Amino acid sequence: MAKEDKKPIILVVDDVPENIDLLSGVLRPLYKVKAALNGERALKIANSEPRPDLILLDVMMPEIDGHEVCRQLKNNSATAKIPIIFITAKNQDEDEKLGLELGAVDYITKPISPPIVLARVHTQLALYDQNRYLESIVEQRTEQLQQTRLEIIRRLGRAAEFKDNETGLHVIRMSHYSRLMAEALDRGKEWTDLIFNASPMHDIGKIGIPDNVLLKPGKLDDDEWHIMRTHPQLGASIIGDHDNELMRMSKEIALSHHEKWDGSGYPNGLKGEEIPLSGRIVAVADVFDALTTERPYKKAWAVSDAVKFIDENSGIHFDPDLVLLFHEVMPEILDIKEQYGESTYESE
């Protein structure tokens, strides 16, 4: 039974039972065969697990013909890569051309020749297996590259925080706070992951701020404040321009997380929804963690005082809708705050 399960699965689609019996008899010694007498049934089988490894598809069928079945399969990401061989009595060049344009890999005319059917099926399965293997290698290497990129982003984010925060746990906490708020927006896992993984780079520009400004225990004078306000542009410059979504998001956050809802923020004085949503989310997460954490220039605020500050600045500094979300996820935020508190830090 185990050996049978490892055989490639061939789906034979034809509205004439005798044709299915003929093809099945040719294929069964080498393959596991599934059959469908119409296009609708074929689509259901193709979209069920385990999916067929190859489809032999008749063209002339009532209701949903083979060409339409092929179109639907190729328009579905789950079935688009399954190789399709048309089996038909039609042998006009235009029919073959149409089948290949729709995405079929081959075209066999009736009456079939068993040796030709077996040869064509074997060839297309071999190519399909090779393509799947190559795709798996690409996916593995892409995943490795993505993991390397994520690790670099996290380490650079922590490098920036080490300049004004002994442990760098700020970037861990605020990235989790940002993730919780992004999840509450329900914009999809991919976007939420981008926020979570890009937010640690929000203050990467601090690497370019002199220590006498960044670590000053008292208030900054006008000249020092002017220097401090350059760190978003510095961060965007450090990250640079990339096609990669993660790097684009990182730059977007670095540049926009100090913008304010009323337009009084920096560096570009953006207002309301002009500010990227990612920057608005990180603004809330960043300020909350900064307020509740001891810094060289201040003591840590109580959580209640920090929440009050954020509420008072709803519609001024912060997006009012995001402030409401911030309250919704507050229990989870407090769990993260405790889990990654400064006293829990261990050197890595």
Buried (B, 14 or more C-beta within 10 A) or exposed (E): EEEEEEBBBBBBBBBEEEBBEBBBEBBEEBBBBBBBBBBEBBBEBBEEEEBBBBBBBBBBBEEBBBBBBBBBBBEEEEBEBBBBBBBBEBEEEEBBEBBEEBBBBBBBBBEBEEEEBBEBBBBBBEEBEEEEEEEEEEEEEEEEEEEEBBEEBBBBBBBBBBBBBEBBBBBBBBBBBBBBBBBBBEEEEEBBBBBBBBBBBBBBBBBBBEEEBBEBEEEBEEEBEEBBBBBBBBBBBBBEEEEEEBBBBBBBBBBBBBBBBBBEBBBBEBBEEEBBBBBBBBBBBBBBBBBBBEBEEEEBBEBEEBBEBBBEBBEEBBBEEBBEBBEEBBEBBEEBBEEBBBEEEEEE
